[in-house]
Amino acid sequence: MSSQPLTTRKADILIIDDTPENLNLLSAMLTDQGYKVRSVTKGSTGLRGAIAAPPDIILLDVNMPEMNGYEVCQHLKADARTCEIPVIFISALGDVLDKVKAFKVGGVDYITKPFQVEEVLARIENNLTIRRLTKQLQAQNTQLQQEIQERQRAEEKFSKAFRSSPNPIAIATLSETRFIDVNPSFLTMSGYSLEQAIGHTLAELNLGKNPEAIATLIEQLQEKDYLHNQELEFRTQSGQVKILLLSVEYIDLAGVECALLIANDITERKRLENEFISLVSHELRTPLTSLMGALDLLGSGQLGKLNERGQNVLKIGITNTERLIRLVNDILDLERMKSGAIAMRKIPCNAAKLVKEATEAMQAMAERSQIQLVAHPLEIELHADPDRLLQTFTNLLSNAIKFSEPGDTVSIGAELTKKEPHDAILISVKDTGRGIPADKLQLIFERFQQVDASDSRKKGGTGLGLAICRHIVEQHDGKIWVESTLGEGSTFFVLLPLSPSQLI
């Protein structure tokens, strides 16, 4: 059996005409052009055929016995199954009234006999194109209506959640942090009315206690599109400062870049947390001091000699007690700084001297760990708290030494750089140790955050050193961050602004 290629029919055409000659002529002509053609001689038969298998277009004779073309067309347009099918009337009549009637009953075009092949094909193709485009437009309109309804439902859900949420929520522009909308919880927390808040910026309402932190938040949002659990200080209309935990999402509102802010007021939680930490730390300090004294007395041999096993146990006890004392001291130190009990005592001091002192202080530790310590100081005068900066540099050097291998090099250096509106000094502490994973680069500056949970046991750290460093640097209007590559090492940076007088 030989296989013949299948021809794709362009359209399905139904011809209703009581004259066989006309049917044969039109059928042959349209079949040759690739159309699928069905032909009937009675109007009633044509109606049944159109309902059973709706065609793409109907050619309908006007003058037929029993049921003329106008009646057939009226029946077609009255039935939902066939009302959308285009009907082209064909007739030898030339009376304009017949044409008008044809259009009134639902016809889309009119062809007169004798047929002109080009005219018939052009009218059929034109009406098929109109029908196809109409279907496409209807489908698009249906889809658009569905999308509009879905969007309206989504907007209604968001609006209900926005208005009824117990969490303060606001929408603000990214460029100016100008409020576009805020919910009742936000108004309750801030103390402003809706009229006072809408259309005004964060700066105009004096809501942001730390403008630099807000600017950094916006910069990070433009890079990541979302930020979660960002701690920020917020000033209410009455001047009260609240601590908020923010989640921020980037949104586009009609081409305007905006931020959706959802806040959680953790002021009371932070107060209770700080009070608890302070209370526990104070209560621990006295017994720990007594415990350390007892262990020292035991180690001195005044209470009798210990065997080798006893000395090892005593050594472990002293090591853990020392670490616990460091932890308590660090907690108290950090809490006093945060509460303002420890103020930065800023005086003129020399950057090179601080770098040298920090290097000298950590030299013994570096030698024990077989680490080479290198310093590149910069002679420049600072207006800062020298004790606190020295604490920061020694802490960073201590961390670098702890996480380096024997034979590695740890360096500390300083250089002048630009930080608008003034120049700044950039201090860097670099190691070639194990590095820090990307997801830990920001977390390590939080309290009790370490790269590895076992670091506190292996390295003797408390998890508070970098949090203290960050607080000290921020109290100097500076910035601290880290850049790291796993397996290659890390570099901690401290950027401190300089006033013009410091450059003279």
Salt bridges, closest charged atoms under 4 A:
ASP12 OD2 - ARG38 NH2 3.50
ASP17 OD2 - LYS113 NZ 3.55
ASP61 OD1 - LYS113 NZ 3.77
ASP79 OD2 - ARG81 NH2 2.86
GLU84 OE1 - ARG131 NH1 3.80
ASP109 OD1 - ARG123 NH1 2.66
GLU119 OE2 - ARG123 NE 2.91
GLU155 OE2 - ARG151 NE 3.23
GLU176 OE1 - ARG178 NE 3.25
ASP181 OD2 - ARG163 NH2 2.77
GLU204 OE1 - ARG178 NH1 3.80
GLU212 OE2 - LYS419 NZ 3.91
GLU231 OE2 - LYS270 NZ 3.53
GLU233 OE1 - LYS209 NZ 3.67
GLU249 OE2 - HIS228 NE2 3.36
ASP265 OD2 - LYS242 NZ 3.36
GLU268 OE2 - ARG271 NH2 2.34
GLU273 OE2 - ARG447 NH2 2.02
GLU275 OE2 - ARG271 NH1 2.59
ASP333 OD1 - ARG336 NH2 3.91
ASP333 OD2 - ARG388 NH1 3.51
GLU335 OE2 - ARG447 NH1 2.62
ASP387 OD2 - ARG345 NH2 3.34
ASP423 OD1 - LYS418 NZ 3.27
GLU446 OE2 - ARG470 NH1 3.08
ASP455 OD2 - ARG434 NH2 2.64
